[in-house]
Amino acid sequence: MTDKPFTIVRRDDLVPLCPHCGGELTEVYMRTKGLGFVEAQNVLYFCPHCMKVLGFGQSRMI
Ligand SMILES: [Zn+2]
């Protein structure tokens, strides 16, 4: 285990690229999977260019 400091730099001026098609992710599509609006839902993030999934997340709708 190293104790290297980890720095997070906010760069709102940079546009991330899709790892699948290389398209600029000026926006990311998301859709929720699951029923019910009270419980936490699984959120699917995907590329608007190639529709490939970029990642999963959880959103709590309270
Ligand atoms: Zn893509």
N, CA, C, O and the ligand as a Tripos MOL2 file, in Angstrom:
@<TRIPOS>MOLECULE
protein
  249   247    63     0     0
PROTEIN
NO_CHARGES

@<TRIPOS>ATOM
      1 N           0.8400   -1.2040    0.0000 N.3       1 MET1
      2 CA          0.0000    0.0000    0.0000 C.3       1 MET1
      3 C           0.8770    1.2570    0.0000 C.2       1 MET1
      4 O           1.7340    1.4330    0.8670 O.2       1 MET1
      5 N           0.6530    2.0950   -0.9550 N.am      2 THR2
      6 CA          1.3930    3.3520   -0.9930 C.3       2 THR2
      7 C           0.4870    4.4690   -0.4940 C.2       2 THR2
      8 O          -0.7380    4.4150   -0.5990 O.2       2 THR2
      9 N           1.1240    5.4440    0.0340 N.am      3 ASP3
     10 CA          0.3750    6.5690    0.5800 C.3       3 ASP3
     11 C           0.4560    7.7680   -0.3540 C.2       3 ASP3
     12 O           0.6610    8.9030    0.0770 O.2       3 ASP3
     13 N           0.2920    7.4920   -1.6210 N.am      4 LYS4
     14 CA          0.4090    8.5640   -2.5970 C.3       4 LYS4
     15 C          -0.8060    9.4760   -2.5350 C.2       4 LYS4
     16 O          -1.9450    9.0100   -2.5050 O.2       4 LYS4
     17 N          -0.5570   10.7580   -2.5160 N.am      5 PRO5
     18 CA         -1.7090   11.6830   -2.5260 C.3       5 PRO5
     19 C          -2.4060   11.6570   -3.8690 C.2       5 PRO5
     20 O          -1.7670   11.5400   -4.9160 O.2       5 PRO5
     21 N          -3.6840   11.7660   -3.8290 N.am      6 PHE6
     22 CA         -4.4950   11.7010   -5.0420 C.3       6 PHE6
     23 C          -5.1800   13.0440   -5.2430 C.2       6 PHE6
     24 O          -5.9360   13.5170   -4.3950 O.2       6 PHE6
     25 N          -4.8980   13.6260   -6.3650 N.am      7 THR7
     26 CA         -5.4400   14.9490   -6.6280 C.3       7 THR7
     27 C          -6.5370   14.8880   -7.6860 C.2       7 THR7
     28 O          -6.3700   14.2730   -8.7390 O.2       7 THR7
     29 N          -7.6220   15.5140   -7.3970 N.am      8 ILE8
     30 CA         -8.7070   15.6110   -8.3710 C.3       8 ILE8
     31 C          -8.7770   17.0450   -8.8680 C.2       8 ILE8
     32 O          -8.9650   17.9850   -8.0960 O.2       8 ILE8
     33 N          -8.6220   17.1840  -10.1660 N.am      9 VAL9
     34 CA         -8.6670   18.5060  -10.7740 C.3       9 VAL9
     35 C          -9.9390   18.6250  -11.5890 C.2       9 VAL9
     36 O         -10.2170   17.8090  -12.4680 O.2       9 VAL9
     37 N         -10.6770   19.6200  -11.2910 N.am     10 ARG10
     38 CA        -11.9200   19.8300  -12.0230 C.3      10 ARG10
     39 C         -11.6370   20.5470  -13.3360 C.2      10 ARG10
     40 O         -11.0940   21.6520  -13.3510 O.2      10 ARG10
     41 N         -12.0110   19.9070  -14.4280 N.am     11 ARG11
     42 CA        -11.7920   20.5010  -15.7440 C.3      11 ARG11
     43 C         -13.0950   20.5090  -16.5200 C.2      11 ARG11
     44 O         -13.3580   19.6150  -17.3240 O.2      11 ARG11
     45 N         -13.8900   21.5060  -16.2770 N.am     12 ASP12
     46 CA        -15.1520   21.6020  -16.9930 C.3      12 ASP12
     47 C         -14.9510   22.0280  -18.4390 C.2      12 ASP12
     48 O         -15.8880   22.0090  -19.2380 O.2      12 ASP12
     49 N         -13.7250   22.4100  -18.7690 N.am     13 ASP13
     50 CA        -13.4690   22.8690  -20.1270 C.3      13 ASP13
     51 C         -13.0760   21.7180  -21.0450 C.2      13 ASP13
     52 O         -12.9820   21.9010  -22.2590 O.2      13 ASP13
     53 N         -12.8460   20.5370  -20.4840 N.am     14 LEU14
     54 CA        -12.4710   19.3900  -21.2940 C.3      14 LEU14
     55 C         -13.6730   18.4980  -21.5290 C.2      14 LEU14
     56 O         -14.5580   18.3790  -20.6820 O.2      14 LEU14
     57 N         -13.6850   17.8760  -22.6910 N.am     15 VAL15
     58 CA        -14.7750   16.9720  -23.0260 C.3      15 VAL15
     59 C         -14.2410   15.5430  -22.9980 C.2      15 VAL15
     60 O         -13.3010   15.2210  -23.7240 O.2      15 VAL15
     61 N         -14.8230   14.6940  -22.1790 N.am     16 PRO16
     62 CA        -14.3720   13.2980  -22.1410 C.3      16 PRO16
     63 C         -14.7730   12.5620  -23.4120 C.2      16 PRO16
     64 O         -15.7490   12.9210  -24.0700 O.2      16 PRO16
     65 N         -14.0080   11.5310  -23.7460 N.am     17 LEU17
     66 CA        -14.2770   10.7510  -24.9470 C.3      17 LEU17
     67 C         -14.8220    9.3860  -24.5730 C.2      17 LEU17
     68 O         -14.4580    8.8050  -23.5500 O.2      17 LEU17
     69 N         -15.6900    8.8970  -25.4130 N.am     18 CYS18
     70 CA        -16.2250    7.5570  -25.2110 C.3      18 CYS18
     71 C         -15.1170    6.5340  -25.4380 C.2      18 CYS18
     72 O         -14.4240    6.5960  -26.4540 O.2      18 CYS18
     73 N         -14.9400    5.6000  -24.5160 N.am     19 PRO19
     74 CA        -13.8800    4.5950  -24.6760 C.3      19 PRO19
     75 C         -14.1920    3.6020  -25.7850 C.2      19 PRO19
     76 O         -13.3130    2.8430  -26.1920 O.2      19 PRO19
     77 N         -15.4030    3.5890  -26.2740 N.am     20 HIS20
     78 CA        -15.7950    2.6130  -27.2860 C.3      20 HIS20
     79 C         -15.6550    3.1740  -28.7010 C.2      20 HIS20
     80 O         -15.0380    2.5470  -29.5620 O.2      20 HIS20
     81 N         -16.2280    4.3500  -28.9370 N.am     21 CYS21
     82 CA        -16.2360    4.8880  -30.3000 C.3      21 CYS21
     83 C         -15.3780    6.1440  -30.4190 C.2      21 CYS21
     84 O         -15.1500    6.6290  -31.5270 O.2      21 CYS21
     85 N         -14.9070    6.6690  -29.3140 N.am     22 GLY22
     86 CA        -14.0470    7.8400  -29.3590 C.3      22 GLY22
     87 C         -14.8070    9.1390  -29.5450 C.2      22 GLY22
     88 O         -14.2010   10.1980  -29.7110 O.2      22 GLY22
     89 N         -16.1140    9.0650  -29.5190 N.am     23 GLY23
     90 CA        -16.9190   10.2650  -29.6880 C.3      23 GLY23
     91 C         -16.8630   11.1520  -28.4580 C.2      23 GLY23
     92 O         -16.6540   10.6860  -27.3380 O.2      23 GLY23
     93 N         -17.0540   12.4300  -28.6920 N.am     24 GLU24
     94 CA        -17.0280   13.3690  -27.5810 C.3      24 GLU24
     95 C         -18.3010   13.2490  -26.7600 C.2      24 GLU24
     96 O         -19.4150   13.2680  -27.2830 O.2      24 GLU24
     97 N         -18.0970   13.1270  -25.4690 N.am     25 LEU25
     98 CA        -19.2440   12.9790  -24.5880 C.3      25 LEU25
     99 C         -19.6420   14.3330  -24.0220 C.2      25 LEU25
    100 O         -19.4460   14.6320  -22.8440 O.2      25 LEU25
    101 N         -20.2140   15.1420  -24.9190 N.am     26 THR26
    102 CA        -20.7230   16.4180  -24.4380 C.3      26 THR26
    103 C         -21.9610   16.2000  -23.5940 C.2      26 THR26
    104 O         -22.3720   17.0490  -22.8030 O.2      26 THR26
    105 N         -22.5370   15.0290  -23.7940 N.am     27 GLU27
    106 CA        -23.6580   14.6340  -22.9560 C.3      27 GLU27
    107 C         -23.6430   13.1150  -22.8450 C.2      27 GLU27
    108 O         -23.0940   12.4220  -23.7020 O.2      27 GLU27
    109 N         -24.2360   12.6210  -21.8060 N.am     28 VAL28
    110 CA        -24.3010   11.1830  -21.5920 C.3      28 VAL28
    111 C         -25.7520   10.8100  -21.3720 C.2      28 VAL28
    112 O         -26.4550   11.4340  -20.5770 O.2      28 VAL28
    113 N         -26.1840    9.8010  -22.0720 N.am     29 TYR29
    114 CA        -27.5520    9.3460  -21.8940 C.3      29 TYR29
    115 C         -27.6380    8.4540  -20.6690 C.2      29 TYR29
    116 O         -26.6820    7.7610  -20.3220 O.2      29 TYR29
    117 N         -28.7470    8.4760  -20.0440 N.am     30 MET30
    118 CA        -28.9560    7.6030  -18.9070 C.3      30 MET30
    119 C         -30.3850    7.1100  -18.9230 C.2      30 MET30
    120 O         -31.2950    7.7860  -19.4020 O.2      30 MET30
    121 N         -30.5570    5.9370  -18.3980 N.am     31 ARG31
    122 CA        -31.9080    5.4490  -18.2020 C.3      31 ARG31
    123 C         -31.9170    4.5860  -16.9610 C.2      31 ARG31
    124 O         -30.9210    3.9630  -16.5940 O.2      31 ARG31
    125 N         -33.0470    4.5710  -16.3440 N.am     32 THR32
    126 CA        -33.1550    3.8290  -15.1040 C.3      32 THR32
    127 C         -33.7290    2.4550  -15.3900 C.2      32 THR32
    128 O         -34.5310    2.2570  -16.3020 O.2      32 THR32
    129 N         -33.2980    1.5450  -14.5960 N.am     33 LYS33
    130 CA        -33.7630    0.1850  -14.7320 C.3      33 LYS33
    131 C         -34.3410   -0.2240  -13.3970 C.2      33 LYS33
    132 O         -33.7020   -0.0930  -12.3530 O.2      33 LYS33
    133 N         -35.5110   -0.7010  -13.4480 N.am     34 GLY34
    134 CA        -36.0970   -1.1230  -12.1950 C.3      34 GLY34
    135 C         -37.4670   -0.5120  -11.9980 C.2      34 GLY34
    136 O         -37.8550    0.4360  -12.6800 O.2      34 GLY34
    137 N         -38.1630   -1.0580  -11.0810 N.am     35 LEU35
    138 CA        -39.5090   -0.6030  -10.8160 C.3      35 LEU35
    139 C         -39.5200    0.2500   -9.5580 C.2      35 LEU35
    140 O         -38.5660    0.2620   -8.7800 O.2      35 LEU35
    141 N         -40.5920    0.9400   -9.3850 N.am     36 GLY36
    142 CA        -40.7580    1.6990   -8.1590 C.3      36 GLY36
    143 C         -39.9650    2.9830   -8.1760 C.2      36 GLY36
    144 O         -38.8770    3.0530   -8.7490 O.2      36 GLY36
    145 N         -40.5000    3.9600   -7.5660 N.am     37 PHE37
    146 CA        -39.8170    5.2460   -7.5320 C.3      37 PHE37
    147 C         -39.4150    5.6390   -6.1270 C.2      37 PHE37
    148 O         -38.8970    6.7350   -5.9080 O.2      37 PHE37
    149 N         -39.6450    4.7690   -5.1910 N.am     38 VAL38
    150 CA        -39.2650    5.0740   -3.8200 C.3      38 VAL38
    151 C         -37.8900    4.4850   -3.5130 C.2      38 VAL38
    152 O         -37.0480    5.1240   -2.8820 O.2      38 VAL38
    153 N         -37.6880    3.2650   -3.9690 N.am     39 GLU39
    154 CA        -36.4130    2.6080   -3.7060 C.3      39 GLU39
    155 C         -35.3390    3.1420   -4.6440 C.2      39 GLU39
    156 O         -35.6310    3.7580   -5.6690 O.2      39 GLU39
    157 N         -34.1210    2.8970   -4.2760 N.am     40 ALA40
    158 CA        -33.0020    3.2910   -5.1250 C.3      40 ALA40
    159 C         -33.0750    2.5150   -6.4320 C.2      40 ALA40
    160 O         -33.3580    1.3170   -6.4460 O.2      40 ALA40
    161 N         -32.8200    3.2050   -7.5090 N.am     41 GLN41
    162 CA        -32.8890    2.5760   -8.8210 C.3      41 GLN41
    163 C         -31.4970    2.4170   -9.3960 C.2      41 GLN41
    164 O         -30.5830    3.1900   -9.1060 O.2      41 GLN41
    165 N         -31.3680    1.4030  -10.2090 N.am     42 ASN42
    166 CA        -30.1260    1.2380  -10.9510 C.3      42 ASN42
    167 C         -30.1660    2.1450  -12.1700 C.2      42 ASN42
    168 O         -31.1260    2.1430  -12.9410 O.2      42 ASN42
    169 N         -29.1200    2.9050  -12.3220 N.am     43 VAL43
    170 CA        -29.0530    3.8330  -13.4400 C.3      43 VAL43
    171 C         -27.9880    3.3570  -14.4160 C.2      43 VAL43
    172 O         -26.8890    2.9610  -14.0280 O.2      43 VAL43
    173 N         -28.3440    3.4090  -15.6790 N.am     44 LEU44
    174 CA        -27.4630    2.9660  -16.7440 C.3      44 LEU44
    175 C         -27.0280    4.2010  -17.5230 C.2      44 LEU44
    176 O         -27.8700    4.9580  -18.0070 O.2      44 LEU44
    177 N         -25.7320    4.4090  -17.6440 N.am     45 TYR45
    178 CA        -25.2240    5.5220  -18.4320 C.3      45 TYR45
    179 C         -24.6730    4.9890  -19.7410 C.2      45 TYR45
    180 O         -23.9110    4.0220  -19.7450 O.2      45 TYR45
    181 N         -25.0450    5.6030  -20.8450 N.am     46 PHE46
    182 CA        -24.5280    5.1240  -22.1170 C.3      46 PHE46
    183 C         -24.2250    6.2620  -23.0680 C.2      46 PHE46
    184 O         -24.7120    7.3850  -22.9350 O.2      46 PHE46
    185 N         -23.3930    5.9090  -24.0390 N.am     47 CYS47
    186 CA        -22.8950    6.8840  -25.0060 C.3      47 CYS47
    187 C         -23.9930    7.2590  -25.9900 C.2      47 CYS47
    188 O         -24.6630    6.3680  -26.5120 O.2      47 CYS47
    189 N         -24.2030    8.5340  -26.2630 N.am     48 PRO48
    190 CA        -25.2340    8.9480  -27.2160 C.3      48 PRO48
    191 C         -24.8490    8.6580  -28.6610 C.2      48 PRO48
    192 O         -25.6890    8.7640  -29.5540 O.2      48 PRO48
    193 N         -23.5880    8.2920  -28.9040 N.am     49 HIS49
    194 CA        -23.1440    8.0280  -30.2750 C.3      49 HIS49
    195 C         -23.2730    6.5550  -30.6360 C.2      49 HIS49
    196 O         -23.8590    6.2090  -31.6620 O.2      49 HIS49
    197 N         -22.7280    5.6960  -29.7960 N.am     50 CYS50
    198 CA        -22.7080    4.2760  -30.1310 C.3      50 CYS50
    199 C         -23.6230    3.4620  -29.2190 C.2      50 CYS50
    200 O         -23.7680    2.2530  -29.3990 O.2      50 CYS50
    201 N         -24.2280    4.1120  -28.2580 N.am     51 MET51
    202 CA        -25.1950    3.4690  -27.3540 C.3      51 MET51
    203 C         -24.5680    2.4220  -26.4500 C.2      51 MET51
    204 O         -25.2760    1.6430  -25.8130 O.2      51 MET51
    205 N         -23.2560    2.4010  -26.3930 N.am     52 LYS52
    206 CA        -22.6360    1.4150  -25.5200 C.3      52 LYS52
    207 C         -22.6240    1.9330  -24.0900 C.2      52 LYS52
    208 O         -22.5280    3.1330  -23.8350 O.2      52 LYS52
    209 N         -22.7250    1.0000  -23.1870 N.am     53 VAL53
    210 CA        -22.8600    1.3630  -21.7800 C.3      53 VAL53
    211 C         -21.5230    1.8490  -21.2330 C.2      53 VAL53
    212 O         -20.4890    1.2100  -21.4250 O.2      53 VAL53
    213 N         -21.5620    2.9600  -20.5650 N.am     54 LEU54
    214 CA        -20.3600    3.5320  -19.9750 C.3      54 LEU54
    215 C         -20.2140    3.1540  -18.5090 C.2      54 LEU54
    216 O         -19.1020    3.0530  -17.9910 O.2      54 LEU54
    217 N         -21.3280    2.9500  -17.8570 N.am     55 GLY55
    218 CA        -21.2200    2.6110  -16.4510 C.3      55 GLY55
    219 C         -22.5770    2.5400  -15.7920 C.2      55 GLY55
    220 O         -23.6080    2.8600  -16.3830 O.2      55 GLY55
    221 N         -22.5390    2.1200  -14.5750 N.am     56 PHE56
    222 CA        -23.7550    1.9980  -13.8130 C.3      56 PHE56
    223 C         -23.6760    2.9030  -12.5920 C.2      56 PHE56
    224 O         -22.5960    3.2650  -12.1260 O.2      56 PHE56
    225 N         -24.8100    3.2440  -12.1090 N.am     57 GLY57
    226 CA        -24.8220    4.0510  -10.9040 C.3      57 GLY57
    227 C         -26.1070    3.8160  -10.1640 C.2      57 GLY57
    228 O         -26.9550    3.0240  -10.5730 O.2      57 GLY57
    229 N         -26.2270    4.5010   -9.0980 N.am     58 GLN58
    230 CA        -27.4460    4.4090   -8.3180 C.3      58 GLN58
    231 C         -27.9560    5.8000   -8.0430 C.2      58 GLN58
    232 O         -27.2020    6.6870   -7.6420 O.2      58 GLN58
    233 N         -29.2120    5.9790   -8.2570 N.am     59 SER59
    234 CA        -29.7790    7.2610   -7.9160 C.3      59 SER59
    235 C         -30.9040    7.0280   -6.9260 C.2      59 SER59
    236 O         -31.7560    6.1580   -7.1080 O.2      59 SER59
    237 N         -30.8830    7.7930   -5.9230 N.am     60 ARG60
    238 CA        -31.9460    7.6820   -4.9250 C.3      60 ARG60
    239 C         -32.9630    8.7740   -5.1720 C.2      60 ARG60
    240 O         -32.6500    9.9640   -5.1560 O.2      60 ARG60
    241 N         -34.1450    8.3510   -5.3940 N.am     61 MET61
    242 CA        -35.1960    9.3310   -5.5900 C.3      61 MET61
    243 C         -36.0220    9.3760   -4.3100 C.2      61 MET61
    244 O         -36.8200    8.4870   -4.0150 O.2      61 MET61
    245 N         -35.7980   10.4230   -3.5860 N.am     62 ILE62
    246 CA        -36.4840   10.5560   -2.3060 C.3      62 ILE62
    247 C         -37.6250   11.5550   -2.4400 C.2      62 ILE62
    248 O         -38.3350   11.8150   -1.4680 O.2      62 ILE62
    249 ZN        -19.4870    5.7900  -27.9610 Zn       63 ZN63
@<TRIPOS>BOND
     1     1     2 1
     2     2     3 1
     3     3     4 2
     4     3     5 am
     5     5     6 1
     6     6     7 1
     7     7     8 2
     8     7     9 am
     9     9    10 1
    10    10    11 1
    11    11    12 2
    12    11    13 am
    13    13    14 1
    14    14    15 1
    15    15    16 2
    16    15    17 am
    17    17    18 1
    18    18    19 1
    19    19    20 2
    20    19    21 am
    21    21    22 1
    22    22    23 1
    23    23    24 2
    24    23    25 am
    25    25    26 1
    26    26    27 1
    27    27    28 2
    28    27    29 am
    29    29    30 1
    30    30    31 1
    31    31    32 2
    32    31    33 am
    33    33    34 1
    34    34    35 1
    35    35    36 2
    36    35    37 am
    37    37    38 1
    38    38    39 1
    39    39    40 2
    40    39    41 am
    41    41    42 1
    42    42    43 1
    43    43    44 2
    44    43    45 am
    45    45    46 1
    46    46    47 1
    47    47    48 2
    48    47    49 am
    49    49    50 1
    50    50    51 1
    51    51    52 2
    52    51    53 am
    53    53    54 1
    54    54    55 1
    55    55    56 2
    56    55    57 am
    57    57    58 1
    58    58    59 1
    59    59    60 2
    60    59    61 am
    61    61    62 1
    62    62    63 1
    63    63    64 2
    64    63    65 am
    65    65    66 1
    66    66    67 1
    67    67    68 2
    68    67    69 am
    69    69    70 1
    70    70    71 1
    71    71    72 2
    72    71    73 am
    73    73    74 1
    74    74    75 1
    75    75    76 2
    76    75    77 am
    77    77    78 1
    78    78    79 1
    79    79    80 2
    80    79    81 am
    81    81    82 1
    82    82    83 1
    83    83    84 2
    84    83    85 am
    85    85    86 1
    86    86    87 1
    87    87    88 2
    88    87    89 am
    89    89    90 1
    90    90    91 1
    91    91    92 2
    92    91    93 am
    93    93    94 1
    94    94    95 1
    95    95    96 2
    96    95    97 am
    97    97    98 1
    98    98    99 1
    99    99   100 2
   100    99   101 am
   101   101   102 1
   102   102   103 1
   103   103   104 2
   104   103   105 am
   105   105   106 1
   106   106   107 1
   107   107   108 2
   108   107   109 am
   109   109   110 1
   110   110   111 1
   111   111   112 2
   112   111   113 am
   113   113   114 1
   114   114   115 1
   115   115   116 2
   116   115   117 am
   117   117   118 1
   118   118   119 1
   119   119   120 2
   120   119   121 am
   121   121   122 1
   122   122   123 1
   123   123   124 2
   124   123   125 am
   125   125   126 1
   126   126   127 1
   127   127   128 2
   128   127   129 am
   129   129   130 1
   130   130   131 1
   131   131   132 2
   132   131   133 am
   133   133   134 1
   134   134   135 1
   135   135   136 2
   136   135   137 am
   137   137   138 1
   138   138   139 1
   139   139   140 2
   140   139   141 am
   141   141   142 1
   142   142   143 1
   143   143   144 2
   144   143   145 am
   145   145   146 1
   146   146   147 1
   147   147   148 2
   148   147   149 am
   149   149   150 1
   150   150   151 1
   151   151   152 2
   152   151   153 am
   153   153   154 1
   154   154   155 1
   155   155   156 2
   156   155   157 am
   157   157   158 1
   158   158   159 1
   159   159   160 2
   160   159   161 am
   161   161   162 1
   162   162   163 1
   163   163   164 2
   164   163   165 am
   165   165   166 1
   166   166   167 1
   167   167   168 2
   168   167   169 am
   169   169   170 1
   170   170   171 1
   171   171   172 2
   172   171   173 am
   173   173   174 1
   174   174   175 1
   175   175   176 2
   176   175   177 am
   177   177   178 1
   178   178   179 1
   179   179   180 2
   180   179   181 am
   181   181   182 1
   182   182   183 1
   183   183   184 2
   184   183   185 am
   185   185   186 1
   186   186   187 1
   187   187   188 2
   188   187   189 am
   189   189   190 1
   190   190   191 1
   191   191   192 2
   192   191   193 am
   193   193   194 1
   194   194   195 1
   195   195   196 2
   196   195   197 am
   197   197   198 1
   198   198   199 1
   199   199   200 2
   200   199   201 am
   201   201   202 1
   202   202   203 1
   203   203   204 2
   204   203   205 am
   205   205   206 1
   206   206   207 1
   207   207   208 2
   208   207   209 am
   209   209   210 1
   210   210   211 1
   211   211   212 2
   212   211   213 am
   213   213   214 1
   214   214   215 1
   215   215   216 2
   216   215   217 am
   217   217   218 1
   218   218   219 1
   219   219   220 2
   220   219   221 am
   221   221   222 1
   222   222   223 1
   223   223   224 2
   224   223   225 am
   225   225   226 1
   226   226   227 1
   227   227   228 2
   228   227   229 am
   229   229   230 1
   230   230   231 1
   231   231   232 2
   232   231   233 am
   233   233   234 1
   234   234   235 1
   235   235   236 2
   236   235   237 am
   237   237   238 1
   238   238   239 1
   239   239   240 2
   240   239   241 am
   241   241   242 1
   242   242   243 1
   243   243   244 2
   244   243   245 am
   245   245   246 1
   246   246   247 1
   247   247   248 2
@<TRIPOS>SUBSTRUCTURE
     1 MET1         2 RESIDUE 1 A MET
     2 THR2         6 RESIDUE 1 A THR
     3 ASP3        10 RESIDUE 1 A ASP
     4 LYS4        14 RESIDUE 1 A LYS
     5 PRO5        18 RESIDUE 1 A PRO
     6 PHE6        22 RESIDUE 1 A PHE
     7 THR7        26 RESIDUE 1 A THR
     8 ILE8        30 RESIDUE 1 A ILE
     9 VAL9        34 RESIDUE 1 A VAL
    10 ARG10       38 RESIDUE 1 A ARG
    11 ARG11       42 RESIDUE 1 A ARG
    12 ASP12       46 RESIDUE 1 A ASP
    13 ASP13       50 RESIDUE 1 A ASP
    14 LEU14       54 RESIDUE 1 A LEU
    15 VAL15       58 RESIDUE 1 A VAL
    16 PRO16       62 RESIDUE 1 A PRO
    17 LEU17       66 RESIDUE 1 A LEU
    18 CYS18       70 RESIDUE 1 A CYS
    19 PRO19       74 RESIDUE 1 A PRO
    20 HIS20       78 RESIDUE 1 A HIS
    21 CYS21       82 RESIDUE 1 A CYS
    22 GLY22       86 RESIDUE 1 A GLY
    23 GLY23       90 RESIDUE 1 A GLY
    24 GLU24       94 RESIDUE 1 A GLU
    25 LEU25       98 RESIDUE 1 A LEU
    26 THR26      102 RESIDUE 1 A THR
    27 GLU27      106 RESIDUE 1 A GLU
    28 VAL28      110 RESIDUE 1 A VAL
    29 TYR29      114 RESIDUE 1 A TYR
    30 MET30      118 RESIDUE 1 A MET
    31 ARG31      122 RESIDUE 1 A ARG
    32 THR32      126 RESIDUE 1 A THR
    33 LYS33      130 RESIDUE 1 A LYS
    34 GLY34      134 RESIDUE 1 A GLY
    35 LEU35      138 RESIDUE 1 A LEU
    36 GLY36      142 RESIDUE 1 A GLY
    37 PHE37      146 RESIDUE 1 A PHE
    38 VAL38      150 RESIDUE 1 A VAL
    39 GLU39      154 RESIDUE 1 A GLU
    40 ALA40      158 RESIDUE 1 A ALA
    41 GLN41      162 RESIDUE 1 A GLN
    42 ASN42      166 RESIDUE 1 A ASN
    43 VAL43      170 RESIDUE 1 A VAL
    44 LEU44      174 RESIDUE 1 A LEU
    45 TYR45      178 RESIDUE 1 A TYR
    46 PHE46      182 RESIDUE 1 A PHE
    47 CYS47      186 RESIDUE 1 A CYS
    48 PRO48      190 RESIDUE 1 A PRO
    49 HIS49      194 RESIDUE 1 A HIS
    50 CYS50      198 RESIDUE 1 A CYS
    51 MET51      202 RESIDUE 1 A MET
    52 LYS52      206 RESIDUE 1 A LYS
    53 VAL53      210 RESIDUE 1 A VAL
    54 LEU54      214 RESIDUE 1 A LEU
    55 GLY55      218 RESIDUE 1 A GLY
    56 PHE56      222 RESIDUE 1 A PHE
    57 GLY57      226 RESIDUE 1 A GLY
    58 GLN58      230 RESIDUE 1 A GLN
    59 SER59      234 RESIDUE 1 A SER
    60 ARG60      238 RESIDUE 1 A ARG
    61 MET61      242 RESIDUE 1 A MET
    62 ILE62      246 RESIDUE 1 A ILE
    63 ZN63       249 GROUP 0 **** ****
